[in-house]
Amino acid sequence: MDREIYIGENGLEKQIMQDLERTANPADGLMTVNELVGGYLATKTGVRQSTRIGYVTVQRILKKESFGNMKI
């Protein structure tokens, strides 16, 4: 998820609110497959190292393919 982070007064809160709005409804057409996968993988904690490596591999493949940049 390559996004610019807003710096300044209330900047971080603004970025968090934008992220929440976007992830609250991924079907609104603003989120890409890569962003959805990245958000999902961020929730996957406590998995084995081999599982984590598999997730990273799939994420890398999606970033290279045009499918990963498609809007949901």
FENJO-V795018 format. One record per helix or strand of 2 or more residues. SS is the DSSP state (A for helix, B for strand). FROM is the first residue (numbers start at 1). TO is the last residue. If there is no record, write none. Layout:
{{SS & FROM & TO} {SS & FROM & TO}}
//
This chain:
{{A & 11 & 24} {A & 26 & 28} {A & 33 & 42} {A & 49 & 64} {A & 66 & 69}}
//
